[in-house]
Amino acid sequence: MPLPHLPRRTHEELLMETAYIALGSNLENPRHQLALGVAALARLPHTRLTAQSLLYRSAPVGYVSQPDFVNAIAAITTDLAPRALLDELLAIEREHGRVREVPNGPRTLDLDIALYGERVINEPGLTVPHPRMAQRAFVIVPLAEIAPSLRIPGTALTARAALRQLRDPAQVRLLG
């Protein structure tokens, strides 16, 4: 029996990887900062923005003497390697005034690689999946919105299952 005809993927499409970028801000009009961040992701070389979540408000974790955060997740396809993607994200943060004075402190724009395909990466300065993401409502709630059946590499969990296991998913509230 002949195999069904499948459309051929271009060389560029074969090299593309899906990555999920966590966005956060709690300074200088956070909603606007996230909109600028998503627009900057869409302009990255060899990258296409494929989805973005709604915006969510969350309380700070760790250093709590700061304003609440606005968070989202964006999905991209890219042929940038993980380290090159991280370098691009850090450059975008700097362009938007990100200063790293206090660990987990206030920030104009925070862009983190939450997931990069099915890879598990542990290198200096780059850990994917993002550390403790399955326990962080501000990552899992928007991720489950846009990719509920996505499996989190290194775990047996989908985004939906991780959402069900959160201790307090209500700590993240949808912005109106």
N, C-alpha and C positions, 0 to 999 in steps of 0.2 A: 504494500500500500504506500503510495507516495506521501511524503511529508507535506503538511500545509505550507503554503508560501508565507513567509514572515517578512515584513519589511526589513530591509538591511539598515543597520545603524551606521552612521558615519563614524569615521575615526575619532572625531571630536566627541561624539556622543559616547563612544566606548570608554573614553578617558574621564568622563564626567562622574562626579561623586555627589551624592546628596548630603548636605550638611545642615544642621539646625543650629542657629545662632540665637543665644539668649541675649536680650537687650534689657537694660535697666537704667533708670535715671531718677535722681531725687533733687536735682538742682536746676535752676534757670529754665523754668517751664518744662518739666519732664515730658509731657505729652509731645511738645514740639521737638524736644531732643530726640525722642524715639522716632518721630516721623523723619527727622533729618538722618538718623542712623539707618533706617530702612532704605531711604533714598540712596544713601552712600553704599549700602550693600548691593543695591541694584546696579550701581555703576562700577563695581569691581571688575577688573579684567577677567575674561574667560569665565564669567559667572552670570547666572540668571536667577533672579528672585522668582520663586515658584509659589510661595504661600506666606501669609503672615497671620498671626493670631490677633484677636482683639487685645485691648489694653487692660491690664489688671493692676490694682493697687495692693501693695503688701507692706507689712511692717518690716523694719530693718532687722537683720540677723547679726548677732555678734555685738557690734558697736551700735547700741540702741538709741543714743542721744543724737538723733538726726531725724530729718523728715522721712515720711513714708516714701516708698519707691513706686514708680510706675514700671511695669514689666511687660514683656511680650516675647514671642518666639517668631523667628523668620526661618523659612526653609529656602535653601538655595541649591542649585546644582553648579558645580565648579570643577575645573580641572586644576585649580591651584592645590598644591600639596598642603597638608595640614600646617606645617611650619610657615609656609608662604601665606596661607590664609590668616594665620595668627598675626603675622607681621602687618598685613593689610588692616586687620581689625584694630591693632594697637595704633597704627597711623591715623585711622579714623577717629579713635578716642582722643588722640593728641590734638587733631584738628578742631575738635569740639571742646577743648579746654580741660580735658581730664587730667587731674593732678592726683598722684598717689602719695599722699602724706600720711594717712591713717589707714591701717589695714581694715577692710570692710567699711570704710568711711564714706562720707557723702561723695557723690560723683555726678558730673554733668551727663556723661554717657559711658556705659559699661557694655562691652560686646564680648561675649564668651562663646567659644565653640562648645556647645552642649554635646553634640554628636557629629561624627564624621563617618558617614557610611556605617559599616559594621565594625569599624576598627576600634581597638582598645589601644590607647597610646599612653605611655608613661615615660616622658622625657623631661629634662629640666625645663621648667616654665610652661609645659604643655601636658595636660592630663585630659584624656578623652576616653569615655564619657566624662563630662564635667563632674568633679568630685561631689559626692553626696547628692547628686541631682535627683535621685529617686526619692529622697526625703525632703526635697525643697519644693514646697507648693508653688513658689513663684516661677519655677521652671516647669514642673509637671502639669500644672493646670493649663497653661497655654499650649504646651506640647500635646496634651491629650485632646485639646480642642481641634488642632489641625492634623494630627497624626495618631489617632487613638490606638490603632493596631500596630504601630511601630514598636519593634522589639528593642529594648535598651541593651546594647552589647555588654557582655560580661555579667548579665543577669538573666533570669528566666522571665523577666517582666516585660509586658507591653506598657506603653504609656498609660492606657486605660487601667491596667492592673496596678501600676504604681500609684495612680490617682486614688484607687479604692483603698490602698494601704496607707495613705497619708494619715498622720495623727490628727491634723486639723486643717483640712483643705479650705475651710472657711476663712483662714487667715489671709487668703487672697480673694479680693473682691473685684468683680468686673466693674470697670469704669463706665459710667453712663455717658 
